[in-house]
Amino acid sequence: MASTNNASVFEAALVQFKSGLKKKDQDNFKNATLQGLLNEIENIQTAQHSKRRGENLGKLKPFIEAMDQFGKVIEVFGNTNVMVAFVWGPTKFLLQIAATYSDAFHELVDMYAELGESLPLLLRYEDLFRGDSNMQKVLAFIYKDILEFHRLALKYFQQPMWKQLWQATWKTHKSRFQPLIDDIRGHGNLVQAQATASQIEQYQKETAAQALQIQSITDTQEMQRLRELISWLGAPNVENDQYHYSKVRDECPGTGRWLLDIQVFKEWIDPRFPTIPPLLWMTGMPGAGKTILTSLVVEEVRKLSPAPITLFFYCKNGDEERNNFVSIGRSFLAQLLSTSSKDILLPFYWDKFSSSTEPVLSTYSLVETMLEVTLLNCPSVYIALDGIDECPRDERKRISRWFRNLVENLQPPNQDRVRCLFVSQDDGIARKDFRGLTSLKIENKHNRADIEVYSSYEAAKIQTCFGLSEDIRKRIGSKIQCAADGMFLLAKLISINLLQQTSVADLEDELEDDRMPKELSQVYSRILHRLLNSASASERAASETLLRWLVRAKRPLRWHEIQAAKSIHVESQSVDLERRRFRVDSKDLCGSLVEIREDGRVEFVHTTAKLFLVDSPQLDVSQANISLASLAIDYLNMAGFHSDLKDPRHLILQGYYGFMDYAVAYWVRHLEEGANEAKEDNELLAELAESLETFLQIHYSPSPKEFPISQGNAKRLRVFQRYPFHDSLQQAVASMRKELTFYGEMKQNETAVNLTDIAKNIRDVLEDVCAKGEQTGEIDRMKEMYGRNLFKCPRLSCRYFCDGFSTAAQRDRHFDKHLRPFRCTIVGCPTNTFGMASKNDLEKHMKETHKTIVNDDFDFPEDEEILESKRVETQTTREDGEARPVTSERPRITEFPCPDCQKIFKKKYNLESHLKTHSNDRPHSCYQCDATFAREHDVVRHEKTHKEKEFICGGVLENGQRWGCQKKFARSDTLQSHYKTASGQACVPPMTSPTRVETRIDLYGGPCV
């Protein structure tokens, strides 16, 4: 008799399998039969022969025969037809899908063949199963594994974009089947050995232990790749934005919920009956609360069941990491990595990362490709894009057009797979970009109830602060509500302004009808007036300085950078944080015009605040660029940035270098814009010219290669034409411009300014100080002076030059992408992780290491291919039947041998340069030793060997193991050349040893060799 417990195991396995299926699939599978499967196999075979393509479907026979016998053996456990139907059905379905793609069909048939070889023919043990409950338990284990095999296969082949993902992801997904097949084979061996209960238990324990080991290795590999991908994507943390805006709503619960009752929004968000196409444009005047409403939409979408994927982005005016299509794309790709699709997307991302030479994803075409595939692969995704009007015009057009095309081109029945909410002001550009879309305009009536509640809440706070009566509280609430007129931001700013009054009399004055602001510019003016006229002279000066910095800064400034800039004292050539830093925070200096974010960024409360200050007569920002340029250049002229400074350790401990990252990266942009805006008789310009002359004496050295000067640069710097350093300044600016925009490695003779080298030397010491600070407890102090991410990328063109990383290991992995950007695309190969220095090295590696990789698929020629072959034969044969002579052009000389040695060159110029080394004429001598050279660049390279060697072959892996030969090199390109040698290749960190378990389950599809 069959054990009741074992029968329930079969049923439980089937119930669990069915729970992961769509209802449509359940209905299709439950009536599936063996004959139906055989008929489908015959149809597939016929179709393939008609296309002159074939696959040996006889490979399926062992699986079909074994499963047929399995079904007959388990009759004693219940409804055999149903149990086996949920094997025949998925098998038929998978073969149908895979038959549309030859590579996939070949792989699937091979997997079924291996599965069939692993399954024992069970009819010979039929009597054993009837009387042995232990064997019945083994049968249940086999059935559970077969169902799990099909669950994994269905998960992969039911992806909408599985064909586009195939090349990058199949090897990874395929590796997950192998443990199941091994488990089935092991259980089959238990049947054949007629194992005892203790043997079965021991096998299960060993299998479980091995599974844990496999999972541990898999998790480690996933985490390592995930960290590198997050660094490569370089996406801003939008979850911090979402948290911030949610906290704003929490101050007044229920805010914005009117939106959920608007019909066009209900239709957009409805998971069952959406509008087609599911695109919605939400618009409103500045300050109407569009961003806060967007945060509510994000929360509501996350509550839907079944839960869709929710992607969102808050654009920021003037922030290059938050105001363009690439930044949005990088953010969405990063957000998708935290979803349930991660196991599929991770190898897809890794494949793109491996073939990209960019340390940070920046190519439009690659972002578009990755974004399209990943979004269309989602079963359901909701997108919310807020503040599109804060992006530059060309980016607004690109963003709106790309997402509209994506959604509008979806075909039935998948037209609602991707939904997009655009949020912006209603200006002429937006009306053009979103023409034809369903729109939702935020009107005063929508916000009226929320503003009434908010005004009452704020009035109660004012009442408590000033000890007012209930009647006055109601009056204040009514005044705020009326003045706001539907603008939440205006209500907020009015409330803050009232709360900051210093007496009841001042409060009463502000409540007068003629003084209550009716628009944002009026309340901004009121706030600015109080900051500048109700403060002491020193407080006023501090507020003016900080506001000007924030208005003209080229990216959001962090508080530690502001404090360091404030502490610079040019006259004494010092940075005195202790005595000169602000003793109040930015809110005290700038009032409600600014907000401080979690990462220390100081931002304006709204874009309109910045625009107001730019045009405000109360705050002259016309010379702010010149002032910032002078500050940065005077700072960089100080002794702490001189190349002969031996040890900056004592300065680091004082916070001396807190403004260094910004000054090095942006002095050029402030200089160009300030010079372009200034007139020649400007006094600040004369002071700046004096500082520039000193700057060039300290940091500029003519490059052997003269930089071309664009018309734009020449025009911007024309105000310095009367100064003798004008030509040098042009070259210095051109050099810095190239460093800021060139993502490759700048060679030593290609830079005319030494700031990046100086910054690197300072950072090396700073990192050493931080390492010791971890032990002495000073690390918190260092983070306060230099920010949370202390480990920076040395490439000026890289966003991580300023943003940095929290650990040295993360920074080093990122910088490896700069040094060795060419990655092997064969997963499991160490070069896939560590990369190579040049494209030629990679091509050589692929040819020599992976030349045994071949395609085993055999395709019959198509009819068109046969006809084309005949056509070519006809064209290459004369009318008399003789073959035509093949004509060719005169061969191009591709080799230039040296007459004095065995070297051969591909370019004549290189040969001519090489011939000088055979000459006795050696006019170039080293300034430090007696060595002489035939060529100028040889002596330049030689002289660098006298410098301290900064580039070291080696490092430390996450497990603490050291790698590399520790040899030092004077230049990074010499270190890269070292990696190309046989000894250098041996220095590359070894991958995990290829033990049986690790080789079998390597996450990315192959053994680590």
N, C-alpha and C positions, 0 to 999 in steps of 0.2 A: 504493500500500500504506500502511496505517496504521503510524505509527511505534510501535515496541514501547515506547519511553520514554513517549510520550503515552498509550498504553493503560494503562500502569502508573499514570499520574497520575490517570486516571479511577478505577481500582480503589482507589488510595490514598485518594482523596476519599470514596469510598463506604464503605471500611473505617472511616475516621475518623468518618463520620456514624453508622454502625451502632453504633460503640463507645459512643456517648452515648445509645443507645436502650435501653429495657427489653426483656427477652427477649420479652415478650408483644407489644410493638409490632413488634419485628423479624419475628416470625412473621406478624403481621397484614399488614405492609407488603409482604413479599417476593412475595406472589402478587397484589398489587393490579393492576388493569387500568384502561384508559381507560373501558371500558364500565361497569365498576363505579362509577367516579366519576360518569359521566353519569347512571346510574340513581339514585345518591344525590342528585344535584342536582335531578332530577325529583321525587323524594320530598320534598325540602325545599320545593320550589316548591309542591307540592300542599298540604303541611301549612300553609304560610304563607297561602295563599289561603283555606283553610278557617277560619283565624283572622282573616280580613279584614286581614291585614298582608302587605305585599309588598316585595320587594327585586328590583331589576333584575338577575337572574342572567345576563342576556346579557352583562354586563360580564366574565364569566369566559371568554367565547369566545376573545378574543385570546390569553390565556395557554394555554388548552387546545390551540388550533391550533398555536401556536408550539412547545409542548412535544411535540406529536405529531410535528411535522416534525423537531424536535431528536432524537427517538428514532430516526427513520428514518435520519438522517444519521450517527449514531454507531454504526450496526450494525457497522462495520468494527473497532470497538474492543473488541468482546466481546459478552457476553450482554446485548443491548439491553433485553430484557424485565425483567431484574433491575434494571438501572440506572434505567430509567424507572419501574419499580414503586415505587422509594423516593422518587418524586416524586408519583405518583398516590395512593399510600397515605396519606402525610401530609396531602395536600390534602383528600382525602375525610374524614379524621379531624378536621382542623381545622374544616371546614365543619359537620360534625355537632355538634361542641362549641359553636361560635359561634352556631349556629342557635337555641340555647336562650336567647340574650340579644340582643335586637334591635340595641342599640348596637354590640356586638362584631361581629355578623354584617355590619352595614353597613361597619364599618371594614375587616374582613378582605376582603370582596368588593372594596372600593376598592383595597386593596393588591394583590390579584391582578390587578386591572385595570391598575394602573400597572406591575406586573411584566410583564404581557403586552405592553403598549405598548413596553416596553424591550427585549423579546426580538425579534430579527430572525427573519423566516421564512427558514429555512436551506436548503430544498430547491433553491432556485434556485442555491445555491453548492455543490451536492453534489459536482460534479466538482472544484471547487477544493479541497475538504477531502481528497479521495482522494489528491491528488498533492502537497499543500503541508503539510509538517510544522509550519510556523509557524502556519498556520490551525488545524491539529489542536490545537496548544497553546492557542490562544485558545478553542476549544471546551471544552477541559478546564477552563479558568479559569471559563467560564460555568457549567459543570456544578457546579463547586465552590461558586460563589456561590449557585446555586439551592439546593443542599443546606444551605448555611449559613443562608439565608433561612428554610428550614423548621426548622432546629435552633432558631433564636431563637423562632420562632412556637410550636413545640412546648413549649419551656421555659416560655413564658408561659401558654399555655392548658392545660397539664397541672398547673398549681398547683391545689391543692385549694380555695383561697379566691380564685380569680382574679376572680370576679364582685364580691366584696366589695372587692377591691383596684382594680377597673377604673378608676373615676373618678379616683383619685389617681395611678395608675401608668401608664396606657396611653400617654399622650402621651410620657412618657419612653422607654418601651420602643419605641414606634413610631419614634422618632427614630433608633434603631439599625438599622432596615431601610433607611433612605434611602441610606447609603453603598453598600450591597450593590446596590440597584436602579440607582444611578448607575454602579457598576462594571460591571454587566451591560450597561447602555446603552453605556458606553464600549467594551466588548469587541465589542458588536454593530457599532459604528461602525468598528472595526478590520477586521471581516469585510467590511463593505460597501466599505471603501476598499482591500481586499486588501493590507493593510499588510505591510511588509517586517519582517525579523527585528529590525533596528535600531529601527524605529518601535514595534514591540511592546515591546522592552526599555525604550525611553524612556518609553512610557506606564506601564509597570509601576513604573518608578522614581518618576515623578510621583505615581502613585496611592499608593505607599508613603509618600512624603514627606507627602502630604496626610493620610493615615491617622495618621501620627505627630503632625501638628499637631492633628488632631481629638482624638486621645487625650490630648494635653497639655492642651487646653482642658477636656475632659471631666474629667480628673483634678483640675484646679484647682477647677472648680465643685464636684465631689464633696467635696474636702477642705474647702472653705469651708463647705458645708452640714453636713458631718459634725461640724466643730468646734462649730457653733452647736447642733446637735442634742445633742451630748454635754453641752454646758453646760445645755441645756434639761432633759435627763433628770436631770442632777445625781446620778448613781448613785455609791455608794461603790465603791472599787476592791476587788472580791472576789478578783481574781487575787493581790493581796498577801496576803490571808488564806489562799488555797490554797497559796501558796508557803511561808508561815510554817508551816502545819500539815504540809506535806510534809517540810520540814526537820526537824521534830520526829520524824517517822517515820524519817527517814534516820539519826538517831542510833542507832537499833536496827533494822537492816534486817530485813524480813520481818514486821514488826509488823502485826497485823490480818488477815493473809492467811487465817486460819481462816474469815473471813466468806465467802470465795469458794467454800467447800465446803458451806455451809449450803443445804439444798434450796430453801427458800422464796426465798432471795436468788438462787440460780441460775435459778429460774423467772422471777423479776422481770427479771433482766438479760438473759436469753436472747433474742437478736434474732429467733429463729424461732418458739419455742413459749412465749410468756409466759403468765402467769396473766391471766385476764380478770375484772374490770378490773385493769390493771397498776399497782396501788397497794400500797405496802408501808409499814408503820409499824415503824420500828426504835426500840426503847426500852431504857432501862437506868438504873441508879441514877446519881446525880451522881458524876462522876469516873471513870465506867466507860470513857471513851475514845470517846464517841459522835462527837464532832467530828473526832477523828483518823480514825476509821473512815469518816466522810463524805468526808474528803479522799481516802482510798483508793478509795472508790466512784467519785469524779469521775475519778481517774486511770484506773481500769479501764474505765469507759464510753468514755473517749477512745481507748482501744485497740481498740474494736470495729471490725469491718469488715463492711459498709461503715460508715464513721464517722457516727454520728448527731450531732445537735446536743446539746451538753451544757450545761445551765444549772444554776447552784447559788447558794446564798446561806447565809451564816452569820449568824443573828440574834444581837443583843447586847442584854442587859438594860440599860435606862436610856438607850440611845443612840437618839434620835429618828430618826436616819437609817438605823437597822438593826433596828427592832423593830415594823414595821407593813407592811401589805399594799402600800401605795403605794411604799415603798422597795424591796420585793421586785420589784414590777412594773417600776419604773424600771430596776433592775439587770438584769432579764431582757431588757428592751427594748434596753438598751445592749449586753449580751452578744451579742444577735442581730445587731447591726450589725457584728460582727467575723466573721460566718460567711459562707458562700458565697451566702447569700440577700440579702446587702447591696444588690446592684444593684436588687432589687425593693423591699426594705423602705425604702431611703433616700427615694425619692419619696413613699412612703406616710407615713412619719414626717414628712417635710417638709410635706406637705399638712395634717396634724394640727397641726404646729407653727405653720404660717402662720395657721390659723384660731383658734388659742388665744391668749388674751391673758395667759397666765401666763408669767412669766420662768422659772419652774421648774415642770415638770409636777407637779401636786398634786391634780387632780380625780379622785376615785375612778372615776366613770363613764367618763372618757376613758382612764384607765389600763386599766380592764377591757376596754373595746372594743378598744384597740390590742393588748392582750395576747392576747385571744381570737383575733383575726384572725391575728396573727403565729404563735402557737403551732399553731393548726389548719392553717396553711399549710405547716408543716414536714413533710417526709416522715416523719421520725422524730426525736423529741426526748425526752431523759431529763432529769428535774428532780430535784434533791436539795435539800431544805429542812431545814437543821440548826438546832436550838435554838428551835423554835417555842414551847416553854414559857417562853422568856425575853421573849416579847411580852406586852403587856397582854391581859386576858381578851377584850375585844371584838375585838381584832385577831387573836387566836388563832382565834376562831370564824370571822371573815371569811376568813382565809387557808385554813383547812382546808376550809370549805364551798365556797369558790370553786374551788379546785383539784380537790376531789373531784367537784364537779358537772361540771367541764370533762372529766375523764377518764371518769366514769361515763356521761355522755351520748353518748359516741362510739358510732357505729353500725357494724355489720359492713360491709365487711371492714377497717375502719380503727380497730378498738377498741384496738389497741396502738400507735397513732401517737404518743400522749403517755403517758409513764410518770412516775410521781411517787413519790419516797421521802420520807416524813416522818420526822424524827428529833426525839425529845423524851424527857423523863422520863415515867414511867408514873404520872401523878397522875389525880385524879378528872376533871379537865377534859379531859385528853387521852383518857381512856377514853371519854368522851362524844363528843368530836369525831371520834374514829377508830373508833367502834363499827362492827363488821362488816368491817373491813379485815384482810387477812393481816398478822400481826404477827411480829416477830423480837425476842425479848428477849435482851439481852446478859447472860449469866450468868457467874458466877465461873469455871466450867469453860472457857468460851471464851477468857478472857484468861490462864488459868493458865500456859500454855506461853510466851506472849509476856512475861508479867511475870517468869517465871523467867529468861529470856534477858536482859531489861532489868535485873533485879536483879543478875545476875552481871556485867553490863557496868558498872553503877554501883559495885558492890563493888570491881571492879578499879581504878577511878579513886580510890576511898577508900584502897585498899591502897597505891597509888603515892604518894598524898598523905602518908600517915602512916607509910610504911615497914613495913607489916604482913606477917605470915607468910601462907602460902597457906591454912592452916587457918582463920585469922581471916577471910580474904577469903571463904571458903566460908560461914562462919558468918554474916557480914554479909549475903551474898546470900540466904541462907535466911531470916534475920530479916526482911529487907525484903519478900520474897515472902509470907511468912506474915502479916505485919501488913497488907499491901495488900489481901489477900482479894478479888482480882478488880478492884480499883480502880486504874487506871493513874495517875490524878492523885495518889492517896495514895502510891503507890510513888515517884513523882517527888518529891513534897514531902519524904518521909522521907529519900530519898537526898540531897537538897540540904541538909536539916537536919544530917545526919551529916557531910557534907563541910565544913560551915561551923563545925564544932567547932574549938576552938583548941588542943587537946592530946589525946593518946591517952587520958589519964585521963577527960577529958570525953566522948570518944567511947565509952569503955567504959561510962560511966554511962548514956549514951543508949541503949545496946544492952541494958540490963537489961529483963527481961520486963515489969516493972511500969511501965517508962517508955516502951516502944514504943507509939506511938499506934495505935489500932485504927479510928479514923474521922477524917474530914476536920477536924471541929471541934477534935479533940485536937491534930492537927499544926498547924493554924492557931494554936491557943493557944500551942503550943510556940514557933512562929516569932515570934509577937507578944511573948511573954515575953522571948525573947532580944533582940529589937530594943529593948525598953523597959527591961530590967533589966541587960543586959550591956553597956550603952553609957554614955558620959559623959552628964552632964546636958544638954549642948548637943545631942548626938546624939539623945538621947531626945526632947527638945523638937522637934527637926527632924522626926523620924519621926512623932511624934504629929500635928504640924501637917499634914504632907503627907498622911497617911492620912485625916485628917478632911476635908481638901479633896477628896480623890479620892472619898470616900464620898458627899459631899453635892454634888459638882459636877453641874451640869445637862447637861453633855455631857462626853465624855472630854477632859481637859486635855492640852495639848501641853507638852513640856518647856520650851520657851522662855517659855510663859506662866507656868509654875510658877516659873521662875527670876526673871522680872520681879516676880511677886507677892511672892516671898521678899525681893526687894531693896527693897521699899517701906518707907520709914522715915517714919512720920507725924510724929514729933516734929521732925525736921529738914526735913520737907516735901521729901523727895528720893527718887529711885530710884537707888541706887548699886549697879549690877551688879557692878562690879569688886570691891567690898569685901563685899557682902552676899549674893551669890548662893551657891548650894550648890557646894562644891568636890568633891562626890561625886555619883554619879548616883543615879537613883531606886531601883535595885536595892540599893545600899548602905543606903539609908534605909528601904526597905520589904521588903527581902529577897525571897524567892520568892513573896510575895503579889502582886507586880505583874510585868508584862512591858512592854517598850518596843517599839512598832511602828516600821515603816520611816518613816512620816510624822511621827514624834515623839510620837504619842499614848501616854500612859501609862495602861495598862488593868490591871484585876485579872486574875490568872491564871485565875480562874473566877468565875462569878456567886456561887458558894457562899462565896467569900472575902469579897465585899462584904457578903453577908447575915450572915456571922459577925461582921464588925466592927460592923455596925449594932447587934447585940444584945450585943456583948462588954462585960463589966464592966471589962475592962482598958483600954478606949479609949472614953471618954465622947464621943459625937458629938451629944449632945442640943442643944448650943448651937453646932454647927458652922455652921448656916445664919445665925445672928445674927453670928457672927464673920466669915463671908464677906461678908455684907451690909455690915458695918462697914468691912471692908478695902476693898471696892469703892467705897463712898461716900466714905471718907476719901481714897482715891486720886483720885477724880474731883473732890474739893474742892481738890486741890493746884493751885498756880499754873499748871502746864502745861496745865490745862483751863479756864482763865479765858478768857472771850470777848475780852478786851482784849490777850491775848498776841499780839504782833506777829510774831515769828518763832520757831517752835519748833525750828529746825534744830539748834541745839546740843544740845537735849534728845533729839532723834531719834538723834543720833550716840552718845548715851550709853545707848540702849536704854530710855529713859524710858517709852515707850508700848507696851511688850511685852504688858502686861496690859489694854490699853485695850479691845480687841474684846470680851473676855469681860466686863469690868466694865460697859461700856455696855449690852450685851445682856442681862445676867442679874442686875444689882443688884436689879431689881424682884422677881424670883422668889425670890431669897434673902431679901429683906426680908419679903415676904408669908408665906413658910413659917416664917421665924424668928419673926416677930411672932405667928403663929398658934400656935406651939409654946410661946412664952414666957409667964411670969407677970409681972404688973405690977411686982413687987418685984425683978425680975431686974436685977442691976447692969449687965450688958452691954447690956440694953435701955435703961437710962438713958444710957449712953455713946452708943449708937446714936441716941437721940433728939437728943442734942446735935449729932451729926454731921449728922443730917437737917435740923436747923434751918439750919445753915450751907449745906448742899447746896441747900436751897430758895432761900436768899438769892442764891446764885450762879447756879443753873441754871433756876430756875422763874420764869415770868412768866405771869400770868393770861391765859387765852385768852378772846377775845370770846365764844366759844361754850362754855358750861359743859358739862362732860362728865357724863353720868349715872353714878351710883355704884351698882354692883350690890350686892345683899345679901351676896354672898360677899366682895367687897372690903371692904365696911363692917365685916363681922364680923372679917376678918383684921386690919384696922387699928384695931380698937377699943381696943387697949392704948395707943394714942397720943391717945386722946380728951381727956386732961387737958392736953395741950400746945396752945399757941395756934396752932401751925402745922398742926393736924389737918386742917382743911378744904383747905388748900393741898396737903398731902400726898396726900389723896384724889384731888384733881384731877391732880396730877403722876403718880400711879400709874395712873389711868385713861387719861391721855394716852399714857404709855409702853405700856400694855397695847394700846391701839389701834394704835400704831406697830408693835408686835411681831406683830400679827395682820392688819393691813390691807395688802393687796398693791398697792393703787393708790397714787397720789401724795397725800401729806399736804400740804394747803395751809398757807400760813404761819400763818393764824389758827386752825388746827386742832391745833397742838401747843403744849403748855405747858412743855416741857422742851427745852433747846437742845443736848442732848448729840450728837444725830446731825449737826447742823450743825458743831459743834466737831470731831467726829471726822472729818468730811469735809475740813475745812480742814487738819487735821493730816496726813491721808493725802495730800492734794495736795502738801504740802511733802515728805512722806516719799517719794513717787514721784519727785519732782524730785531728791532726794538719791540715790535708787537709780539714776536715769538717769546721774547723774554718777559714781556708784559703779562702773558698768559700765566707765567709762573709767579710773578710778583703781585698780581692783582691790579696792574695798571692798565689793563686792556680796556676797561670801561672809560677811563680817562682819554685814551687814544681815540676811541670811537666818538667820543664827545667832540674832540678837536678835528677829526678827519672823516667822520661819517661811519656808517655801519660796515660798508664794503671796502676793506682796506687794501685788497689785492687787485691791482689795476693792470689792464692790458697796455703794453708799451707802444702800440700803434696809434698814432694820433688820429688816423682816419676811422678808428673803431669806436663805437659808442661806449665800449667798456673801458676806454681810456679814462673816462670820468665816472661811469657808473660802477665799475669794478665788481669784485666777487667777495664772498664772505670767507673763502678759504683759498690758500695758495694752490691746492690741488685742482680746484675748479678753474682758476685762472690759467694754470699750466696746461690743462687739457684744452682750454679754449685757444691758447697761444700756439699749441701744436698745430692747430688748424691753419694758422698763419704760416708757420714754418714748413709744415708738410701737408699741404692742402690736397694732394692727389691721393685718393684712397682706392684701394683695390675693391672691386665690386663683388668679389667672390666672398660670400659670407663665411665666417669661420676662419678666414685667413688673418694672421696678425696684422698684415698691412692694411686690412680693412679698418682696423682700429687706430694704428699709429701713422699711416699715411706715408707718402714719399715727397721728396723735395721738388721734383720736376716731373713734367708730363712724360719726358723721355724715359725716366727711371721707371715710371708706372708701366709704360708700354713694354719695356724690357722685362719687367717682372711678370706681366700677364703672359708674355710669350714663353718665357722660360719656366715659370712655375706652374702655370695652369694650362699648358699646351695639350694635356691629355683630356681636357674637357671637350667632349664631342656631342653631337646631337644624334641619338639613336633612332629618332623617328625616320621612317621611310615614307615618302610621299610619291604617289604615282604622278606622272606629268599630266597637267591639264591639257585639254584639246587646244586651247589658245597657245600654250607653250609649244606644242608639237607644230602647229602652223607657223609660229614665229621662227622655229628652228629651220623649217623647210624654206621659209622666205629668205633667211640669211644665207642658206646654202645656195639658193638660186642667184642671189646678188653677188656671191663670191665665185661664180662659175661662168666662164665664157659661153658664147652661143655654140662654139665647136666642142664644148664639153671639157676643155682644159681649164685648169684652175687659173684664176687671175693672180698675177704677182701682187703681193701685198706691198703697198708703198708706204714710206715713212719719211718723216721730216729729218732734217740733219740733226744728229744727236747733240744734245747740250752737254758741254764739259761740266762734269760734276765732281771731279777729283783733281786736286792740285798737289802733286808730290813735292816734297822738299828734296833738292838735289844733294844736300849735305847729310841728311839722316833719313830714317825710315818713316817719318810722319807724313800723313796725307791729310789735306784740308779740303773742305767742301766749298770754301769761298777763297777767291784770289786775294782779297784784302787780308784775310787771316794768314795766308802764306807769306805775304809781303811783310807783315808785322813779325812773323816768326823768324824770317831770314835775318832780322836784326840781331837775334840772339847768337847767330854764328859769326857776327862781325866782331872785329877787335876793337871797334870804336864803342866805348862805354861812357857816354858823356854825363850820365845821371848818377849822382852820388848821394848816399844817405847822410843826413845831417847829424846823425848820432854815432855812426861808425864809419869805417873805411870802405864799406862795400860800394861797388859801382855797378851800373846796369845799362843795358843797351836801350831800353824803352822806359819812358816816363812812368807809365802805369805800373811797371815792375818795381820801381823804387818807391812809389806811393804805397803799394801793397806791402813791401818790405818794411817801411817805416812803421806801419801799424803793428808789426810784431814787437816793437819796443814798448808799446803801450801795455797797460795791465790787461790781461786776458779775462774777459767778462763772460764769455759764452762757454758753458760747461756741458759736456756730454754726460747726462745722468739726471737722476731724480729719485723720487720716493713714490712707490705705489701706495694704494689705499691700505694695503695690508701691512705696511711698514717696510716691505722689502725694497732695497735700493737697486737701481738698475743703471747701466752705462759704465763706461771705462773711466769716468771722472777727468778725462783729458780736457784741458782748457784751450780756448781759441780766442783770438783777438777780434774776430768778426763773426757775425751770425751766418754769412754766406759760406765761410770756411767750415763752420759746424755742419751746415747742410751738406757740403761736399764730403765731409767725414762720414755722414750717414749713407752716402752712395757707395762707399768702399765695402769690401767684404768684411773687414773688421768692424766698420761702423754698423753694418746690418746686424752683426752679432750683438751690438749694444742695445738694439731695440728690445724693450721689455718682453720677456716670453709670456705667452698666454698660458692658461691653465693646462697642466699636464693632461695629455689625452688618455685618461683612464677609460676603462670600458664604459662606465656610466656617463662620464662627462662627454666622451666622444659621441655617444649615442643620442644624448639629449641637448647638444649645443643649441642654444636658443635661436640662433640665426641660421640653422639649417645644415651645418656641416661640422666636421671635427676641427678642433683647434690644432693646427699643425704648425 
